Amino acid sequence: MLSRAMVRFRTGLDGWANILIRKNDIEQLARRQIAACDACEHQRGMTCGLCGCRLIAKTRERDANCPDSRR
């Protein structure tokens, strides 16, 4: 069984990999997710103020969850 930290690390890698290898479906996902982040009072620049993730990668994760359940 994977620990919570390992699951977060693996999904984080997915986001960073999707920055390097751009795919149209992932970029559409990122645009929708960053729109939700832009409307959130917890956003701190390009970082989520709740979980500390870099939004450039988190918005490109296929299985990312918002800690405030906004997306």
Stockholm file with secondary structure:
# STOCKHOLM 1.0

chainA/1-71         MLSRAMVRFRTGLDGWANILIRKNDIEQLARRQIAACDACEHQRGMTCGLCGCRLIAKTRERDANCPDSRR
#=GR chainA/1-71 SS CCCHHHHHHHHHHHHHHHHHSCCHHHHHHHHHHHHHHHTCTTEETTEETTTCCBHHHHTTCTTCCCTTSCC
#=GC SS_cons        CCCHHHHHHHHHHHHHHHHHSCCHHHHHHHHHHHHHHHTCTTEETTEETTTCCBHHHHTTCTTCCCTTSCC
//
